[in-house]
Amino acid sequence: MVSNYTKINNLFGWIVFAIASFVYLATIEPTTSFWDCGEYIATSVKLQVGHPPGAPLFQLLGNFFGNLAFGDVTEQAKWVNIMSALCSAFTILFLFWNITYFGKRLAEIKNTLTENSVIAIIASGIVGALAYTFSDTFWFSAVEGEVYAMSSFFTALAFWMITRWEREADKPSANRWLVLIAYIVGLSIGVHILVFLAIPAICMVYYFKKFENPTTRGFITANIVSVGILGIVFAAIIPFTLNMFGKLEIFFVNVLRMPFNSGTIFTVILIAVGSGLGLYFTKKFSKPYYHQAVLSLLFIIIGYSTFVMLAIRSNANTPIDENNPEDALSLLAYYKREQYGDWPLLYGQYFNAELDKKTPFKDNTPIYERDEEQRKYVVSYDRKGTVRNFAPEDKGFFPRMYSDDPNHIKNYVEIAGIKNQNKRPTFGQNLKYFFKYQMNHMYWRYFMWNFVGRQNDDQGRFEITKGNWLSGIPFIDAARLGPQKNLPHYMERNKGRNHYYFFPLLLGIAGLLYQFKRQGQDAWVVFLFFFFTGIAIVLYTNHKPFEPRERDYAFAGSFYVFAIWIGLGVYALYDWLKLQQKKAATIGVGLACLVLVPGIMAKENWDDHDRSNRYVARDVAKAYLDSCAPNAILFTNGDNDTFPLWYVQEIEGYRTDVRVVNLSLLNTDWYIDQMKRKAYDGEPVPFTIEREQYKFGNRDVIYYRDNNVKGRWMLDDFMSWIKSDAPNTRFKAFTGAEIQFYPQKKVRIPINKEQVLANNAVSLQDTNRILPFIDWNLESNILSKRDIMVIDLINNNDWSRPIYFAITVGNDSKSYFWLDDYFQLEGLAYRFVPIKNESSGGGSFSMGRVNSDIMYDNFMNKFEFGNMHLPEVYLDETSRRPALNLRSIAGRLAKQLAREGEKEKAIAVADRAMEMMPETVFDFNYFVLDLFEAYYLAGAQEKARENLYLFAERLEGELDYYDQFKGNKRKQVASDIGMNLQLYNIILSMFNQYDETAKGNKLEGTDLYKRYIKYSSIIP
């Protein structure tokens, strides 16, 4: 066995790979997922340009895998997901070999391998690799078409390569591994920058190999240099190279008057010649380290060259062409993610910082664009006075609380315990926020999810009932989160409730301690890897409270490293228990660890990571589109009401006549350019504002100035003012810039009744309700570029194309541009119609009038539900969320049908909603109440009563659970208690209003009333 160690090591590595492949391929999502997956799949299969900083290598490989569907567009997303699954399985393969590498080095401390030590090493690799295989965060990314699986693969590969170099360092050809690592680093930039964070650990492997007896000074210097190399690769090499491309392009075109791209071509030649000369002279003068540096730098750039694909495809003006990075200058801004802004790291402003009184604004770098007529690059926006310069006294070291968004400030104040938010926070308050939120909530909580257990898959915001780590050991969990007995129905059945009983964590700590004691240099390498892929990310990203989604995927690299220590924990037990001469005991320890760590993790995690047979994201996207009439314009706002729609249109060719317009992106000139182009069956969006009037720097924001204008303006006159460049339409800001303003908030939209009817904008039965005009009040002192474009569209459209707003655009009238009085609900979207509806006062859940004919057809005949009704199909919180909207619109439709006398249809709608979103999968909540009321209105008393009683039973289970909480923890669930009692009260009121058994002063004698009184009295 000892003599065949290499073969055994390779064999078991591939066995573990096969296990991981089976797990991930068996549990992949068969189509697109929510969040960025729809965009990544669409831009991969059709080689388009996604969001910054770009993932061209992922897209190229995704395109290859997408073609394996051989033209079946419904299977292409699955093949991109398969690519992620295989990348993840290869990550597990290299993790196994990394663990056995360190395990072998531990065994070789005694200068020899034995049969038992080989068994212990292989067992270490199996346990550690499979623990990561079944870990919560990594498994989540492994089964969807996102970059994190492939990024993990490149990171694991690069780290494995440095271990290969270490084993061959004394051979003349060993440095080929270093060159290959450099190439992998360059390539991986085309996926994600996670691999950069392995650079310090890789550098320290090199240092420890070259300096076998390091001094303290040398050790410290090596660490500083390794971090410096990370900084150079991350912040200098690529930005400098792109900047050089841009500067030389401008010089060659603007100064030397040469054709476009001549500077880019010259820069390529310059890099090639410079690299060649560098290699020649470093070899000639025997400078091996410099030779290696030049070669590595060259291969990083060669690997990075995949980004050329983005520029090529951007020049083709693909339907998805985010940021339009057509040349070196725009590619630099794209890579640097300039559209997302900047944030302070080691020094900067706090959230309440004032601008410097002497120099409140500084200049930013100008933006250039091609001018085909002048045949040169011109400054499209000088960006002078566009960077806020904060007062020095309001800045501080290590600022963690910096965002001036009111929602963020509110959370800063609460988390850090700030009493006076107008006063600069103390450094202690700053650190309190850092440790309590950024470290504990945004890192250690995720860490514990993976190696201790998870309470549920609900996103947590410091509630003790949502998203916490949970061990499964009652007295420990109860001390932190309250009683863990008599759990309510929704908690008990949550598939995300996983218990590992601390076994993975304890085994990992054992491996960490053992490695530090026995092989300190290796332990330091692994620790650096762990630190930079975990805590360093926390330091760099400087998270604001709270994120739109859980961000544990960002720390997958850190959890990968801890899995190395989990594996080494097996070897530690082997050594500590002195099993060197006990083969059976060694195997027994390995099997015990296998069962107690990856075994338990696999058992607990399978049900909440198995996405097979789940089509929710795809079908909900189709439902958004099916809510729209032909040739419609649909406004969306977020990732989940946009990216899945891009997927079904781009890949499956579904309802391409609908133009999806994302309101967030509509603040950018490049996106407006794209909307003005035809895409598939979708006609251009009829904007009339010229590019010179909306390009970056022009009309980004316009301000209201009260010029005492009376009456109302016609909308056409309002837009004429906005588009005008006349001096009287502008005012000069204190920065010196001229800014457009508007003196009138009240506008009128004239309505041509014949045009409305000719374009089928309303049904014939509503002819008499068509208004002669719409009086529109723009209730804001600021209009952004997207606001202007929406106003321009409405002014120009003249009801020729249907205009819709997704019901997920926002929660108030402002989000819908104060047009909600003229909305008509037709599904998952509101149609803008020239008919005024009477608001029922229910806020965002009652906007618009219900067109029961159109909506009934959509809901009953067109909408599909992605198998969300099947109990065996796992739905995470994001996948469950659409049910809130679907239940809401179904309830409104059913009630409307009942009021119109269509009682059978009302019952059919409610039945379908209850069937496709059953209580066995989706907990009852506020959004089912309209369905119950619809049953009553339609005469289905038994169905209404049965569901009301079930809802009451569930609420009672929750109230019984919360009644166990005492002291401070009782206060933490007080809002939950209050909400449940409020829902119970609504149920009772509905019961009293509609149910035959409660009418006529009989309510007090009903069982439901007595139960309510019991709970309202025992729980204050």
Secondary structure, 3 states (H helix, E strand, C coil): CCCCHHHHHHHHHHHHHHHHHHHHHHHCCCCCCCCCHHHHHHHHHCCCECCCCCCHHHHHHHHHHHHCCCCCCCCHHHHHHHHHHHHHHHHHHHHHHHHHHHHHHHHHHHCCCCHHHHHHHHHHHHHHHHHHHCCHHHHHHHCCCCHHHHHHHHHHHHHHHHHHHHHHCCCCCCCHHHHHHHHHHHHHCCCCHHHHHHHHHHHHHHHHHHCCCCCHHHHHHHHHHHHHHHHHHHHHHHHHHHHHHHHHHHHHHHHCCCCCCHHHHHHHHHHHHHHHHHHHHHHHCCCHHHHHHHHHHHHHHHHHHHHHHHHHHHHCCCCCECCCCCCHHHHHHHHCCHHHCCCCCCEEECCCCCECCCCCEECCCCEEEEECCCCEEEEEECCCCCEECECHHHEEECCCCCCCCHHHHHHHHHHHCCCCCCCCCCHHHHHHHHHHHHHHHHHHHHHHHHHCEECCCCCCCCCCCCCCECCCCHHHHHHHHCCCCCCCHHHHCCCCCEECCCHHHHHHHHHHHHHHHHCHHHHHHHHHHHHHCCHHHHHHHCCCCCCCCCCHHHHHHHHHHHHHHHHHHHHHHHHHCCCCCCHHHHHHHHHHHHHHHHHHHHHHHCCCCCCCCCCHHHHHHHHHHHCCCCCCEEEECCCCCCHHHHHHHHCCCCCCCCEEEECCHHHCHHHHHHHCCCECCECCCCCCCCHHHHCCCCCCEEEECCCCCCCCEEHHHHHHHHHCCCHHHEEECCCCCEEEEECCCEEEEECCHHHHHHCCCCCHHHHHHCCCEEEEECCCCEEEHHHHHHHHHHHHHCCCCCEEEECCCCCCCHHHCCCHHHEEECCCEEEECCCCCCCCCCHHHHCCEECHHHHHHHHHHHCCCCCCCCCCCCCCHHHHCHHHHHHHHHHHHHHHHHHCCCHHHHHHHHHHHHHHCCCCCCCCCHHHHHHHHHHHHCCCHHHHHHHHHHHHHHHHHHHHHHCCCCHHHHHHCHHHHHHHHHHHHHHHHHHHHHCCCCCCCCHHHCHHHHHHHHHHHHCC
